[in-house]
Amino acid sequence: MSYVEIPGAKVPIRMWADPAQVEDVALRQLQNVATLPWIKGLAVMPDVHYGKGATVGSVIAMRDAVCPAAVGVDIGCGMSAVRTSLTGNDLPGDLSRLRARVERAIPVGRGMHDTPVDPGRLHGYPTAGWDAFWSRFGGVAEAVRFREERAMRQMGSLGSGNHFAEVCVDTSGAVWLVLHSGSRNIGKELAEHHIGVAQKLPHNQGLVDRDLAVFVADTPQMAAYRNDLYWAQEYAKHNRAVMMALFKGAVREELKKAKPTFEAEISCHHNYVAQERYDGVDLLVTRKGAIRAGAGEFGIIPGSMGTASYIVRGLGNSAAFNSASHGAGRRMSRNAAKRRYSAKDLEEQTRGVECRKDSGVVDEIPAAYKPIEQVMERQRDLVEVVAKLKQVVCVKG
């Protein structure tokens, strides 16, 4: 599948989705992005849908500018996955004890650890850089520094919404551990602070959408944002790594007779900014609901809590700024899903998965998401499939 190009004010919009299937509000958001004076390219992934501030599933390349709302408020949100030595035959018929052990190990929803996790006590956790990372907290925006203790206690916690921890089995029978989470409340507060700063800057007053306010190069506001952005992205990566260590520990304890071992971790952001070079020009590439898929790079594309997920390898398609989708993508809002579906519907659609099946997570019902197989089909020129996974345990907040 190749992309469809539709006209935009400053740049064409390259879409790996069927424009006829994209909501009008999302198309308007994309057209608005294409009016930005600093934009050099816009690629749209097959899981595209309307998002707060900027479209989910968009890859925005700008020169000497970055839009904080186009990153989103969960800075550094992304995925991690680990293949284990276990097979499906090693798993017990009743997976409720395993799920309960994972839920005890990893705080979910608004939960956090009673005291900050000590990485030195985590089996095999790479502690290099941990102290240096936290020492930089004193350099983030003064408005959020009072949140340090909370940020430390939320490190290694899942959050809510579409975040999850899953035990999956691939088509060869191998068991995988998969996580989805980001920078928790500290990333949200940093993002909201900088979005507010950007919206007040004089150069943003004439934009068609105030949510698209940008920071520009060689200004103190840009320097402050990039400092905090990169710190929050690193927080998100540490958060997933700590959770994965806790996840492994829970699996190791519950399935000790099988003596599980774990391969190297695959990890990728899907709400973030990176400086990359295209056609000899240094650009700031913002991926909101998109992963980097450079040639040979591993990534993770989940479906929903009742469908397949994929481990992929990037094909390095520069037309998409070396990107791919971050998941299936929602096809209806959370409120619409709650109005349309019941806990009984959720139970039916997650049959065979050990997970919550109550009204509190009905907005995450598989039917609220696009069919993951169709999403994967539309990006065959962006990634190749390495493994197809199906969850057997799904922990949500």
N, C-alpha and C positions, 0 to 999 in steps of 0.2 A: 504494500500500500504506500503510495506517495502522498504528498500533501496537496491540498487545494489552496489556491491563492486568491484572496479577495482584496479589493482595493482598500487602502488606508490613507489618511491624510499625508503623513510623512514617510511611511514605509508600508509595503504590502503586508498583509496578515497571512502567514503560512499556517494552514490548519490541517492537522492530522485527524480531524473530526469532520463529520458531515455537517456543513453549515446549516442545513435544513433541520438538523436535530438539536441545534444549540439554542438555548432560550434567548429570546429577544433582549432581555436585560443583560445577559452575558455578552451578546454581540455588541450592544451599546457600550459596555465597559471596554471591550477590546478596541472598538473604534475610537473611544476617548484616549486610550493609551497611545494609539497610533498618531495622535495629534501632538504629543509632547515634543518640544523643540530638540531635546537631547537624544531622542530615540534613534537607534541604528538598526534595530531588527525586532520582530515579534513573532514568536512561534507558539502555536496552540496545540496542546496535547489532546489525545482522544478521550480523556476523562474530564474534559473542560466543563465547568458549570459556574454559575454566578457565585461570587464571593464578596464578603464585606471588604470594601476598599478597592480591591482589584480581583480579577477573575482567577478562580482556582484552575490550575492546569495551564498557566501562562508562563512563558519564558521571555523576559524583557531584557534586551541588550541596549544599554545606554552608554554614551561617552561622557565622562566627567560628571555624571549625575547618578543618583540612586533614589528610588521612591520607597520610603519605609512601609507604607501601607501595602505596597506590592510584594513585600516579604511576608506580611501578616503579623499577627500578634503572638503566634507561637513560633518564635525565632528558633531555627534549627530543628524543628520537628522532623522526624524521620524514622527510619527502620533499622533494626539489627536482626541478624539471623545467624544461627550456629547449627551445623550438622553434627549429630551425635553418633556414637557407636551403636546406639539402640536400634532395634527394628520394631515394627508394629507388634510382632509376636512377644516382645518383652513387656508390653504394656498390659496392665490388668484389665479385666472385663469391666470392672467398675472404676471409673476414673475420678469419682467424686473426691476421694482422699487426696489424690495428686492435685486437683484443682484447689482444694482447701489449703494444702500446704503452700502452694504458690501464693495464694491470697494472704496467708499469714506472713510470708517473707517479703512481699512487695505491697506497700500501701497503695490503695486505689482510690479513685474519686478525689475528694479534697484531702484525703489522708496524707500523713507524713510520718517520718520516723520520730520516735520519742526523743532520741538524741541523734546527732549526725552520724552517718555511717563512717566507720574507720576503714578505709580501703586496705590498710595493712592487715586487717583481719579477714579479708575476703580471699578465698582460695584462688591463687594464681592471678590476682588483679595486678595489672601493671601500674604501680604507684608513681612512676617517673612523671614529673610535671605537675603533680597534684598540688603541692604546696605553692608552687609558682603561680598556678592558675588562681588559687584563692587569694594570693597576695595582691592580685590585680583588681580585686573587687573594690578596693579603695579608690580606684581610678574611674569607676563608672559614674553615671549621673548622680549628683548629690541627692536628687529627689527620691531615689530608691535605696539609698545606702542603709536606711533603717531596717530594710528587709533581709539583712545578711543572715541572721539566725534562721529565719524561715527558709531562705534559699538553701542553707546547709541541711536543714532537716527534710526538705523536699527532694534533695538529691537522692536518687534511687527510688523514686515513686512514680506511679503510672499516670495519674490524672484521670479524666473522664472523657465523655464524648466518644470519638472514634478511636481512642487509644486502647491498646490491648496487649496482652501477653498470651501467646498460643503455643500449644504443643501440636505439631503437625506431622503427618506422614507423607512422604513423597511416593511417586509411582513405582519406585524400586523397593519400597518398604522401609526406607531409612527414616528415622525420627529427627525432626528439626525443632529447635526452639526459636520463636519469632517474637519480636517486640516492636511496638509502635508508640513513641512518645517524643516529647520535646523539652523545652526549657522551663516548663511549669510556670508558676506565677511570676517569677522574677523576669522571665523573658517577656511575658505579657505587659508587665509594668514598664519595662524599658521601652518596648515598642510603642506603647501608648504615650509615654513621655515625649519621645522623639517625633511621633506623628503630629502631636500638638505643637511642637516647636516649628516643624516644617510648614504647617498650615499658616503660620503667622509671618513667614518670610515674604518680603516684597516681591521677589521674582515669581512667586506662586499665586499672586492675586488674580491674574487673568486666565488661569487654567479653566478648562471646561468642567472639571470635576475637582473639588477641593481635596478629595481623598487621594488624588494623584500628586500632591505636593511633594517636591523633591529637595534633596540637598545637592549642592553643586561643589565641584572640586575647589580646593584651595580656600575653603572657608572654615572657621572654627566649628560651625555646626556640623559640617560633613565629617570633620576629624572626630568630633565627639560621638557622632552616630556610628561611624565605622569601628571605633574603639569598643563601644558597648555591644554593637552587633556581633563582632567576632568573639567577644567574651561570652555572649549568650549562646552563640553557636557551639562554642566549646563546652559550655555548661550542658547543653542538650546531648552532646556526644558522651560526656562523662556520665550523665544521667542514665543513658541507655546501657553503658558499659557496667555501671554499678548494678543496675537491675538485672542484667544478664548474668552477672556473677551470683546474685541472690537466686535467680531462676535456676541456674545450674546446681546451686547448693540444695535447693528444694528437690530437684529431680534426683540428685545424687543420694539424698537421704531416703526418699520415698522408694526408689528403685535400686537400693544398695546391692541387692543380690545380683543384679545384672552388671554391676561395676561400670557405669557409663563413663565414657571419655568424650571429649569435645574437640572439634576441629576449630580452625581459625575463624574469628568472627567477621562477618560481612556487615558493614554499616554504611548508611547513606542518608544524608539530609534530603528533605524535599520542600523545605521553606527556608531559603537562604540566599546569600549573595556571594559570588566569587569573581575575582578579577581574572579574565580570560582574554586570549588574543585571537582575533579572527581577521583574516585578510590584512595582516600586518598592523592591526589597530588594537590597542588595549581597551577593553570594554568591561563595564561592570554588569555582570549577568545575574539577574534576579530570577530565581525559580520559585514560584508559589504553586505548590502541588505538582512538582516535577522533579525528577531525579537527574543527576548527571549520568550520561551514558556514552562516555568516551570509548574509543575502540579498546576492547578487552576489559573494561571496568565492570565489576560486578555490581548489581543493584537488586532491589527487592520491590516487587509490585504486588500488593495484597488485593484480594477481592473484598469480601465482606465476611461477617461471622458465620456464614453458612456456605461459602463458595470457595473456589480454588484461589491460591496465591502462587506467585512465580518468583523464582530466583532467575535473574537474567544476566546476560553479558552484553555490554554496549557495542554498537556497531560504528560509533563515531560519525554520525551524520551531521555535518557542519550546518546544513540548512536548518536543522532544529537546534543549533548551538549545542550539539552533543547532548541532547536531552531525551527523556522519555516520560511517560505518565507516572504518577506516584501511586496509582491505585485504580479502582473501578470508577470512582467519581460518583457523587450523588446524582440521582435523577429526580429526587423530590426533597423538599426541605424537611427539617426535623419536625416542625409543627404539622406539615402535611402528612408525614408518615404516622404521627401520633393520632391524627384524626381518622386516617384511613384504616389502620391496622390495630389489632388487639394482641394481648399476650398469647392468646390461643394461636393466632397467625404466626407469631414469633416462634412458638413451640413447634409448629408444623415445619417452618422453614429452617429450623436449626436441629431437626431430628438427626440423631447420631453424634451430636456435638455436646460435650459436657460443658455447660455454660449457664449464665443467668437467662431465664426465660420469663421475666416479670415485666410489668408495665414500665418500669424505670428505664429499660433499654429498648423499648419498642421502636424508638427513632433510629436505632441501628439495625433494624430488620433488613435482611438481604434484599428484599424487593424495593427498598429505598435507594438502592445503588444500581448503576448501569451493569449490564451483563459483562463480567470480566473477560469472557472469551471474545466478545466483539471488540473490546478495548485492545486486547492483545493483537487481534487480527489487523487492526488499523495501524499498528506500529511495527510491522514486520521489518521495515527498513530502518528502525531505530535500535531494536534489541533482538537478541536471539535467546530462546528459552534454554536454561541450564537444568532446571528442575521444576516440576509442578507439584505443589503441596496442597494437602487438604487437612484442615484443622480437626483435631479430635477433642481438644480442650481449648476453651477460649475464656480468658479472664478479662472482665471489663469493670470500669469504675461505676 
